[in-house]
Amino acid sequence: MMKRILITGGAEAIQSKMKFKKKILCIGAGYVGGPSMAMIAYKCPDYRVTVVDVNPDRIDAWNSAQLPVYEPGLDKIVKKTRGKNLFFTKDIENQIKENDIIFVSVNTPIKTYGAGADMAADLQYWEKTARQILKHSRSSKIVIEKSTLPVKTALAMGKILASAKGKIKFEILSNPEFMAEGTAISDLENPDRVLIGSYETKSGLKARAELIEIYARWIPPEKIITSNIWSSELSKLVANAFLAQRVSSINSISALCEKTDADISEVARAVGMDNRIGDKFLNAGIGFGGSCFKKDMLNLVYLCSYYGLQEVAAYWKSVVNINEYQQERFIANILDRMFGTLAGKKICILGFAFKANTSDTRESPAIYISQKLLAEQAQVIISDPKALKNAAMDLSGIKGNVKYIEDPYRAAAGCHALVILTDWDLYQKLDFQKIYSAMVKPAFLFDGRNIIDHKKCFAIGFNVYPIGKPALSHFKN
């Protein structure tokens, strides 16, 4: 009976019959809002957690057996809490009225128009949400920034919410999410840290304490850190900038390795064993993707330029430039190795998600690489265990011959080349002898993630071209 009520949109009827210690709302049911609220509901069964979104199809998906977000372990948590203390509903207005704590987790894409185009964060959805909260609130609220936002965004939000009439007051907190897609559930359950930023006022500190109380249900106190609100907003941007910087640093060295016959894996191992550096994010590949890194990097560049820090802006912009260079270099290598033409050749792409263990394809290097292959008039066959639906949407407006086949063996049959773009574990376990036998000869393998046994594939008969390592070719110079 409960399942039927959920599917038909009767979540409010269930909620009204239950008493909860706290009433929490999240506006935005995407890759951050959905999983993070599911974890709060899972760890705090006496709290009511409601998630709303302007996209009704997304809410329907959260209430179905096929969740709109793939993350290992997410479906288990949602099934345990949905309809009990976790609810997904389309009724935004009433939920704003009813809830005391509101997380804002709406999209903040790169701006495509006007001042700051192609660099600054587009805050129109965030501002619409702030005005929506103002319009429909009938009592004081704690409003929490969950989206990655430019520093000083809370000041603008405060100005909007300060126009509330009567005794309604809003306290604004910054609580950026540091989880990584593909490991979101483990990151949410056992995070490196939870950061909460607030105004250093009596009411601000009280609101901060209320949010600490929620996380303290399952997170050790030493991992819950606090700061002023501006430090919190900036910390998320800086964290992503440092991670992106490491990716571009090792990728820049991979280009040098290919010129000098050095092996990037050996170099990365030697460098990573220095405890001042560490070995995280030192795997060379085709570059970073996802919704955060590029967007946050460009946002940081724009902020630095805005404040007149041109040298700082140029430094961080170079990180993005190297990422784009790595993908251009990869495409140029494919074209060069396959005799200068791809026209009419079948290219099998293994992996379209921007990283393993997610269905997310936003800013995936596979998008750019697929577009370039199609522009060279190649026939592109895309295989991915979780991201084919998103891949088809990403390439829907692109002219060319493209097919989507989940089974990697069927996808590779009759192809001239394999191009590995996502580090899914399953690709390491493939029977490459079987794949080679079904391919057009000479067969090429371009490993954009350095995840397979290159020597083994070379022995099978492939001409193998890794990132940052000497090529293994059967052709004689």
N, C-alpha and C positions, 0 to 999 in steps of 0.2 A: 504493500500500500504506500509506503514511504517513497519507494522508487518511482511510482506512478505520479505522486504529487510533485516530486522534484522535476520530473521531465515536463510536466504540464505547467511548471512555473509557480507552484504553490509553496515556495520556500518560506514566504512570510507567515503562512498559516502555521507551519511547524515551529518557527521561531517564537511566535507569540505565546505558545503553550509552555515554553521553557523559561527558566530563570537562570541568568548567567551573571557572574561576578563583574565582568567587563564586557562592553559592547564595542567591537572593533570593526571598522570599515576600511576596505582598500578600494580606491578608485583606480582601475587599471588591472586587467586580468591577463597580462602578457607573461613573458619569460621571467620577470622578477616578481610581479604581484601575485600570480597564481601559486608558484612554489613556496614563496616566503610566507604567505598567509596559511597555506596548507600546513607548514611546519609549526606555526604558532598554534593553530587549532589542534594539531596532534599533541603538542607538548602541554597545552593548557585546555583541558577538556571542560573546565568551568567557565571559559571565555567563549562568547559568541563571536565568530569571525565571518563577515560577509564580504564578498567580492562582487563588484559591479564593473560594467564596461559599456561604452557607447556602441560597441559592436555586438549586436544580439546573437550573431552566429557563433561568436567566441564563447559567450555564456552558455549557449546550447551545447557546445562541444565539452565544456567543463562539466556539464550535467549528464554527459553521455558516457558510454564505455570507451570511446576513442577520444582521449584528452587532446587538446590543441597543442600541447607542449610535450615533447618526449624528453624525459630525464630518467635514468635508472633509479628505481625505487619510488618515483613520484606517484604512480598509479596506486601503489599499496597504501600510501599515506592518505590519498584522497578518498579511496574506498572506505577506509576506517573512520573517516571524520565527516564525510559529506552526508548531509541530512541529519547529523547529530549536533555538531556545533560549527560546521563549516557549510556555508551556503553561497551559491552563485545565483545572482538575480539581475534582472534588467531594470529594476525600479530604483534608479539613482536618487531621485528627489526624496522619497520617503526614507531611504537608508541614510541620507545625510541628516535628516531630521532626527532619526532614532539613535544614531551612534554617537559615542562620546569621544572616541579616538579615531582619527581618519588618516590613513596612509595614502599618499599621493604617488602613484606609480604609473604615470602616463608617459606616452612617447615624447621624446625630445630629440627629433632627428636634426641633421644638418640643414641649416636654412638654405633655400634654393632661390631666394629672391631678395632684392633690396640691399640695404646696408649689411655687410657681413656675409653675403651670399657665398655658399660653398665652404664656409668656415665656422661661423657662429652657430650656436644651438638655436633651433626654432622653438620658441617658448609659447606659441599660440595655444597649444593644447593645455599646457600647464596653466596659463592665465585664464582660459575658459573654465578650467576646473576650479580655480580659486574663486572666480565669480559665482560659479554654481554653488560652492560651499557657502559663500556669503548670502546668496539669495534664499537658500532653503534651510539654513540653520535656525533653530528655535531655542537653542541653548548654547552655552559656551563649549568650545571644543579644543582638543589638542590636535594640531595638524602637523603631520610628519612628512617631510620630503624623503621619498624613497628613490625617486628617479635621480640619475646623475645630472646635476645642474651646475651652471656657472656660479662661481663665488659671488655673493651679494644678492642671489636670487631671493633669499628669504626676506631681504629688505623690501623688495617689490611686492612680494606676497603679503607682507605685513601691512603695507600701505593700502592694499585692496581690502584686506579683512578688517582693518581699523575703521573702515567706514560703516561698520555694523551699528545698528541703532539699539538704544536701550542698554541693558546690562550684559549683553552678549559679548564675551571676550574670547579671543583666540590666542593660543600659545603655539608658536612655530618651533619645531625641532628639525634637525637634520640627522638622518639615519641612513647613510648610503649603504647599498648592498654590495658586498665584496665577493659574493659567490661566483664561481666559474661554471659556465654551461658545460654539461657533460658530467660534472661532479657536484651539481647544485645541492642535492639532498644531503650528501655527506658534509658539504661545506656549511649548509644551514644548521645541521645537527651538531657539528663540531667545528665551529669557525675558528680561524686564527685570532680574530678579534671582532667585537661589535663596537662600532663607533657611534656615539650619540652627542650631537652638538646642540647647544641651547644658548639663549641669551643669559647673561650672568645676573639676572634679576631674581627676586624672590619667587615670582610666579614662574619664571623660566626654569629655575632649578627644581621647583615642585613638579612641573611637567616632565622634566628630565627624569626625576625619581620615579614617576609613574611608568615611564617606558622601561627604565632599568628593572622595575619589578616584573615586567612581562618576561624579559629575556633571562632574568635570574632563575626562572623555573627550570632551566636546563643548561645554562651556560655559567661556568665558574666566574666569580666576581673579578678575578684578575684579568679575564679576557674581555670584560666590559669596560671600555675606556671612554672618557668624556673630554669634551673640549668646548671652546666657544663655537658658535654656529658657523663662523666664517672659516675656521680651520677645518671643520668637518666637511663643508662643501668643497673646499680645495683639495682635501686629502684624497678623495675618490679620483679626481682628475689626475693627481700626481701619481697615485698608485698605478693607474692604467698606463700613464706615460712611461714610468720606469719599466714596466713589463714589456711594452711595445718597443722601447729602446733596446732592451736585451735581444729581442727577436731580430730587429734590424741590424744590430751589431754583429751577431753571429752570421746572419745572412750576407752581410757585406764581406766578411772574411771568407765565406764559402766561394764567392766569386774569385778571390785571390787564390784559394786552394786549387781551383780548377785550372788556373794558369801556371801553377808551380808544382803540380802533381802531389801536393799535400792532401791529406785526408781530413775533412772537417770534423769527423767523429773523433779522430785521434786528437786533434787540436782542442776540441771542446772538452774532452775528457781530461786532458792535461791542465787546461785552464780552470775547469770546474772543480778540480780537487783542491784548489786554493780556497781555504775556508773563508777568506775575505770576499770571494766571488760566489762560490757555490755553483751547483750544476743545474739549477732550475732555469727553464726557458733558454737552453743552449742547444736545442735541436734545430739544425738548419732545415729550411724548407722553402716553400713558395710564398711565404709571408703570412702575416696575421690577417684575420677577418673578424666577423662578428659585428654586433651592433655597437660595441663600445669603443674599441681601441682607436679606429680611425676618427670617429666622431669626437671622442674626448681629446685626442691629439690636436685636431683642428680647432676645437673649442679653446684649448690651452694656448695655441698659437694666436688665435684672435684676441684673447684676453691680454696676452703679453703685448701685442701690437697696440691694443686700445690704451694700455697704460704707458705706452712709449718705450717699451722694452724690446726694441727691434732685434738686437743681437740674441736675446733669449728666444724670441719668436723664431728666428732663423734656425737656431739650434734644434728646436723641437720639430720644426717643419722638415728638417733633413731626415728625421726618423720616418716620416710618411713617404718622403721621396725615395728612400732606399727600399721601402716595402713595394712601391710601384715598380721600381727598377728591377727587383727580383722577379716579378711576374713577367715583365717584358723580356727579361733575359731568358727565362724559361721557355717562353713561346718562340723566341728567336732560335734557341737551340733545337727545338723540335723541327722547325722549318729547315734549318741548316742540315741536320742529321738525316732528314728524309729527302735529301737530294734537291732541296730548294723549292719543292712544290707539294702542297697537300690536296690539291684539287682532285676530287673524286675518291680520295682515300678515306677509309673507315678508321676512325679514331675512337677507341673505347675509353671513356673516363670512369675511373673507379673512385667514387666518392665525390659528393657535391656539397655536403654540409661543411661549414667552415672549420669544424673540428669533429673528432669522434664523439660518439655517445650523445649526440643532439640531432634534432631535425632542423635546426636553425641554419639558414643559408644567407642571412643578411651580411652583406659585404664579403661574402665568401670569395676567395681567389678563383674558385671554379667558375664564377659568373664571367669574370673578365677573360679568363683563358678560353672558355667555351665560345664566347663572342668572337675572339680572335681566330679560333680554329674555323668557325663558320664563315668568317670574313675571307678566309683563305680557301673557301669552297670545299672544305672537308665535310664528310658525313660523320656526325657526332652521335655516338651512342652513350648515354649516361646511365650509370648504375650506382645505386646507393641504398642501403638497407632501411633508411628512415626518412630521407629528404627528397624523394622523387616528386612528390606533390609540390613542394616549394620550388624545386628546380624548374618544373614546368611553368610555374607562374613567373619565375625570374626571367625566363627566356621566351615568354609568350609573344613578345613584340619583335623578336629577332628573326630576320629572314635567314632561311637555310634549312638543311636537312638534318633534323635532330630527332632521336628516338629515346624512350625511357624504358629500361629493362632492369628489373631488380636483380635477377639472377646473374651474377658476374660471368658465369660460364656461357650462358646464352648471349649476354651482351658482347663478350669478346670474340665469339665465333665469327670468322670471316673478316676480322679487322686486321689492319696493317700495324697498328700500334696500341699499346696500353699506356695510359697516363694516370698515375696514382696521385690524387689530389687531397684525399682525406685519410688520416691515420687510423682507420677502423682496424681493430684486432683481426677481424675475419679475413682481411686481405693477406695477412702474414701466413694464414693457414690454408690458402688456396693451393690446389694442385696445378702448379704452373706447367708441368709437363702436359697435362690434359688441355690446358688453355693454349699452349704453344702449338700443339698438334692441330688445333682447329683454326689457327690464324693464317693469314697470307704471309708468305716468306719473301724477302727477309722480314723477320718480326722484330719490332722495336719495343722497348720498355723504358719509359721515362718515369722515374720514381721521384715525385715531388715532395715526398715526406721521409725518404730514406728509411723505410720500414721493412723492406723485404731482404732476403738473402741474395745479394747481387751476384756473387760468384756462382751460386747454385743455378740461378736463372741464365747466366752466361753459358754454363756448361750444358744446359738444356738446349741452347741454340739462340736465345735472345741476344740482341744488341742492346746493352744496358747502359743507361745514362742517368746516374744519380745526381744529387745536388752536392757540390763541394767535394767530389771524389773523382778520381780518374775514370774515364769512360771505359767500358768493357765491350769492345767491338770486334766482330769477326771480319770486318773489312780491312784490307791492307792499304796503307797509305801509298 
